[in-house]
């Protein structure tokens, strides 16, 4: 499928926001940061990633089995690499390669595997059923006490509605509908209001709700109905802010376009790099300069590692072509 600069630009911006959110999150104790930026970014950064992924995969010519196997191989490899690195280099965990509990950012791969498999159902059922059903499932999954990080099950259900919306987006001509001038103006104004509320009322959406990996019993054991209502609010504001973001993404090719074409390996490597800096306390005392340098180092190193990985993949594909030829 032909690449579209608009979507690559969106992914480029999103990966920058994700790295910055992780930088601020990991440095929160060292630099005494609030979680306001993460809270606002968590309303759209992953939601839009899943939406865009589904948008392209809905008409993908690549066989589903091949996509699933590629994601599975990538997950198994990186889960092993990161476990070895954390255990023997950073020495922050005991060596135990548990493939059922993904490390740090690797939950994204597990969730994408489930979503690719779920497309079998999406192909056969109408959007009129699946869109509301996905939101209901995301709300109800929180009532299962044992749901959590294992196989990324909680997050898979919580973020599934955004994948479903992306999957049906072409058939519904959803992008043209949300990118009207009126919708753009309204959602941007509402997003600014949401940001102001988050900055002034820190407890309105808890971090546990935003991360999506906890049951309601882990969020509020006293009032699980209230926790469910909080997740419903999360869905509403996420849709508003995500639409605003998609309306603000530039359409012309730029440096963001190139960046957006390589987001997977950037996403996978940035966690290791950030953990290294924080664990080894390679941080300056000045929090503004220290945060900026950490972000730049993480960003540049992920770009370098991504280029190396892409070169290795290109070399492997070239050798395979030579052998087959």
N, C-alpha and C positions, 0 to 999 in steps of 0.2 A: 504494500500500500504506500502511495506517495506521501512523503512527510509534509506536514503543514506547519509553517513557521509559528503560527499563533499558538498551537499546542506545545511545541518545543519551548517557546518563550514562557508559557505558563509553567511548564515543568522546571525550567531554569530558575525562575523566580521562587518557586516552591521549594526547591532543594536548598537555595540560599537561606530561606526563612527557616527551614528545618534545621540546618546546621547552626544558625544563630540561636534558635530556640534550645537546642541541645547544649550549646556553649553556656548560655545563661542558666540553664537548669543544672548542669554539672558544677558550675562555679557559684551557685547560689549560696552555699555555706561559706565558701572562702571569701567571697566579695560581698556577702550579705545582700543578695539581690531578692527582689520580690518576684512573684511568679506571674505578674500581670501580662508580660509579653507572651509567655508561653500560653497563658489562658486564652488570649485573643487569637494567637496563631493556631491554636488547637481547634478553633472553630471552622477552619477551612483548609489547612495545609494537607492533611491526609485525605479529607473528603474529596478535594479536587483531584488529587492523585488517583484515587480509585475511580472517580468519574471519568477522567481522561483515559485511563487504562481500559475501562470497559467500553468506552466510545469506540476505540480502535479494534478491540478484540471481538466486538459484536459482529463484524464483517470480515474477520481475519480468515485468510486462506491457508494459514498454517494449521495443520491438523491438531486437534485438542490434545491428543495423546503426546505429541511431540512437545507442545508447550508445557504440559504438566511435568513431563520427564525432565525438561530443561530446568524448570523451577526447582524440582526436587533435587536434582544433581547439584545445582547452585547452593541450595540450602544445606545439604549434607556436607558439602565441601567447606562452606564458610562457617558452619557451626563447629566443625572440627578445628579449623584454623584458629578461630577466635578462642575456643576453649583452651587449646594448646598455648596460645599467646597469653591469655589471662593467667593460666596456671603456672607456666614456666618462665615467662618473661616478666610480667607485672606481678606475679605471685599474689593475686588478690582472691583466688579461689583454689580449692582442691581440684586436682585433675579428675574430671568425671564427664565423659562425653554423653550427655543426655539429649537425645534428639527429640524428645517429647516436649521439652521446655526451651523454646528458642531464646538465645541470648540477645539482649538489648534490642537492636533494630531488626533483627532477623525474623521477628514475628510477621513482618510484612510479606515475606516469601511464603510462609505457611498459609497465611490468609489468601494470598493470590492463588495458591494451589487449590484451595477449597472453592474459590470463586470460579476458576476455570472449569472445575468439575460441575459446579452448580449451573453452568451455562446449558447443560443438558436439559435441565428443568426450565430455564428461562426461554429456551427455543420453543418449548411446547405449550407454555402457558401465557395467556394474554397479560400485557402490562397492567390492565385494569385490575387484575388479581394480584400480580406479583409486587407491584409498587406498594400498595397499602399493606400487603402481607409481610413484606420485608421490614417495614417500620414496626408492625405489631410484634414480629419475631425479635427485633432488636430491643423492644421494651420488655417483652416477657422473659427473655433469656436471663435477665438480672434476678429473677425470682428463684433461680436454681442456685442453691448455696455453694455447690462444689465447682461452679463455673469459674474460670480464671485464666491464668497464663498457659496452662497445659494445652499444647497444640494450638495456641492462640485462639481458642474457641470463643471466648467472650468478645474479643475485638472483631473476630470474623463476623459474628452476628450483629454487633453494634454498628459497624461501618458498612454492612451489606446493603442498606438502602441506597447509599451513594453509588455503589457499583451497579446496582439495578437501574438506577436513574440514567447512568452513563450507557448502560447496555441498550436501553430502549430509546436513547436520545435521538438517534438518527431517524427512527421510524416516527417519532413524535415531533420531529423538527424542533426539539427543545431549545437548542442554542439560538435559533432565530427568534424564538418566543421570549427568551430571557434577556436578549440583547437589544431590546427596543429602548428608545430614549427614556420613556416613562419608567420602565422597570429599572434601568440603570440608575436614574436619579433617586428613585424611592429606596432602592437597596443600599446605595452609598450613604444616604442620609441616615437610614436605620442602622447601618454598620457603625457610623460615627457615634450614634447614640448608645449602641451596645458597648462600644469601646469605652465611652465615658462612664457608663454604669459599672463596667468591670473594674475600671480604675478607682472608682469611689466606693463600690460595694464588693469587696474582695471575696466574700463568702457566697455570692449568689450562684456560682457554679464551682463545685469542688474539683480539685485536680483529679480525683479518682473517677469522677464522672467523665471528665474530658479525655482521660487516657483510655477509657473503655474496657479495661481488662479486669474490672472488679464486679462481683455480684452486689446486689443491693444490701445484702447482709454485711458485706465488708465496708460499704459506704456509710450506711446508717442502720445499725442493727435494731435500733429502737423504733424507727419509723421507715419501713421499707417502701411504703406507698409514697412517702415524700421523696424518697430517692428515685422512684420510678417517674414521678412528676418532674424531677430535676433532669432526668434523661430526656423526657419529652421536650422540655425547654431547650436542652442541648440540640436536639434535632431541628427545632424551629429556627433558632438563631444561627445554626450552622448553614442551613439552606439560604438564609438571607445574606450572610457574610460571604458564602461561596459564590453566590450569584453576583454580588458586588465585585468580588475579585476577578471573576471571569469576564466581567465587563471592562475591567481596567487593564487587562493584558494587551500589550502592543501586538500588532499584526505583522509588522515588517521584520525581516531578518536582521539579527544583531548578534552580539556575543552571547546573549541569552539563548539564542537558537541552538548554537553549538553545545552550550552547557546542558541544555534540555535533552539533547540526544544521548547523553551518557549518565543519566541520573541514577541508574540502578547501582553501578559500582561505586559511584560517589556516595550514595546512601549507605552501602555496605561497609566501606572503609572509614567513613568519618567517625563512626562510633569507637573503633579501635584507637584512632589517633587522639580523639578527645580524652578517652580513658587514660591513655598514656600520659598526657600533659597533666591531668588532674591527679592521677595516682602518684606520679613522680614529683608533683608540686613544682612543675616548670612554669610557674606563674609569677608575674611581677606584682609588687605590692600595690602599685597604682591600679585601681580597678578598671578605670576607663581605658588606659593604655594596655593593661594586661588582657582585658577582654577583647579589645580590637586585635591585638597581636595573636591571641589564641584563635580567634575566628579566621584571620588571614592565613595563619599556619595550617590550620585544619583544612581550609578551603583549598589552598595551593597544593598541599600534600595529597589530598584526595584526587585532585586533577592529575597530578603526576602518576599516582598509583593507577588511576583509571586508564591513562594512556598506555602504561606498561601492560596492564591486563588486556586492553584492546589489541595491542601489538602481538601479545602471546596468542590470543584467539585468532587473529588474522594469520599468524604463522601456522597454527594448527590446521586451520581451514585450507591454507595453501598446500600443506603437505598431504592432506586428505584428497584434494583435487588431483595432485600429481600422482598419488597412488591409484586413485580410481581411473585416471586418464591413461 
